[in-house]
């Protein structure tokens, strides 16, 4: 709903949620590979349990979804601002990538470094949390936000930014500017 209200385009809002789900799914897959199957257990110095802790899916899902949606809103608000002043989808996404892409990448690098410090801990739970969140943030920033999102928006063209008239009457008007 936040993306729909902020961006006013149902297709972009739906795509933002769907590609964020890719980040969550990727994080769970890698978490399973490492902590359930034991891949990298020697490097990370732990004994695999053969399962993922019960708290993990809810916790990681919420954390990764929150961080990813933050990046999504940041990138797409810049694109919307450009699209409103110059209605060219390619120009909007390139301009947003030029200004927001570096910020997203830098923020993700800081978060990955912080999360990886948990991988140095002794207990398995913080290690699991740090490794999965670091991988999820890196995957989300490098692949989903800086590759998939621009490609999807470019392929969507003007239809991605289309707002039906009936929806425009009921949504609040949100304008972005720097």
Long-range contacts (C-beta under 8 A, 24 or more apart in sequence): 2-69, 2-73, 3-69, 3-72, 3-73, 3-76, 4-171, 5-171, 5-172, 5-174, 6-73, 6-76, 6-77, 6-80, 6-174, 7-76, 7-77, 7-80, 7-174, 8-80, 8-163, 8-167, 8-168, 8-171, 8-174, 9-80, 9-160, 9-161, 9-162, 9-163, 10-163, 10-164, 10-167, 11-156, 11-159, 11-160, 11-161, 11-162, 12-76, 12-153, 12-156, 12-160, 12-161, 15-149, 15-152, 15-153, 15-156, 15-160, 16-69, 16-72, 16-73, 16-76, 16-149, 17-69, 19-72, 19-144, 19-148, 19-149, 19-152, 20-65, 20-68, 20-69, 20-72, 20-140, 20-144, 22-144, 22-148, 23-64, 23-65, 23-68, 23-136, 23-139, 23-140, 23-144, 24-60, 24-61, 24-64, 24-65, 24-68, 24-136, 26-135, 26-136, 26-139, 26-140, 26-143, 27-60, 27-64, 27-132, 27-133, 27-135, 27-136, 27-139, 28-57, 28-60, 28-61, 30-132, 30-135, 30-136, 30-139, 31-56, 31-60, 31-128, 31-131, 31-132, 31-135, 34-131, 34-132, 35-124, 35-128, 35-131, 35-132, 44-119, 44-127, 44-131, 46-124, 46-127, 49-124, 52-128, 53-125, 53-128, 56-128, 56-132, 59-129, 60-129, 60-132, 60-133, 60-136, 63-133, 63-136, 64-133, 64-136, 64-137, 64-140, 67-111, 67-136, 67-137, 67-140, 68-136, 68-140, 68-144, 68-145, 71-104, 71-107, 71-108, 71-140, 71-141, 71-145, 72-145, 72-149, 74-100, 74-103, 74-104, 75-100, 75-101, 75-104, 75-145, 75-149, 76-149, 77-176, 78-176, 79-153, 80-161, 80-176, 81-176, 81-177, 81-178, 83-161, 84-175, 84-176, 87-158, 87-161, 89-153, 89-154, 89-156, 89-157, 89-158, 89-160, 89-161, 90-154, 92-153, 92-161, 93-150, 93-153, 93-154, 97-146, 97-150, 101-145, 101-146, 104-141, 104-145, 104-146, 105-141, 105-142, 105-146, 107-141, 108-137, 108-138, 108-140, 108-141, 108-142, 111-137, 112-137, 112-138
